[in-house]
Amino acid sequence: MQAIQEMIRVTKKGGMIQIYPLVGFKDEEYPYLDKLLETINDERVVAEKVKTNFRFLPSATHVLTISKL
């Protein structure tokens, strides 16, 4: 969480952070993803899970995008 908050801090307004993959090598989605989204979404940041066609891992079908307003 601290690393993501730091990335948000150094990202300029209008910038975007993308985090991929959201699953581990055992095809398990990060268990705290919903809590993470809830925590970082506020009046200056919009975070959402977006479907992607890119596949590093077969089960990695989404990317986390964090947009700084």
N, C-alpha and C positions, 0 to 999 in steps of 0.2 A: 504494500500500500504506500509506503514512504517513497519508493522509487517512482511510482506512478504520479504521486503528488509533486515530486520534483520535476518530472517530465512536463507536467501541466504548468508548473511555475515558470519554466524556461521557454515554453512555447509562446510565440507571439500571438496577439489577438488575431483571430481569423485562421489560425493554424490548426493542424490536425495531427493526432498521434494514432498510429495503428498498431495493435498488438495481436500477434498471430504466432503460433496456434493457441487455441483456447482449450485444447485437450492434451493429455499426457500420452506417453507411448503405450499405455494400456487402454487407450480410447476412452478415458474418463474425462468428462468436462471438469474444468476447475470448479471445485465444490462451493466456493464462495463468490462466484461470479455475480449472482443476483444481488448479494449484499454489497459487493464492490460497486455495481452500477448504481445502487441506491445511495451509497455514500458519496460518490463523486459527482453525481448529477446535481447541479445547483444553478444559480442565476448566471454564472459565468462559464459553465461547462455543460456540454451535452454529450453523454456517453451512450452508445447503443451497440448491440450485437447485430452485425450485418452479414448476410449470406455472401459467400465468395465462391468463385469457380476455381481458385488456386488451391492446389492440394500438395502440401508437404507431407501430411499424414492423411490416409484415406478418410478418416473420420473427422478431420478438421475442416468443417464446412462453413465456419463463421470466423469473422475477424471482429475485434473490438475496436471501434472508432471513438475517439474522444476529440470533440471539437471545442476549441476555446473561443468563446464569443467576445 
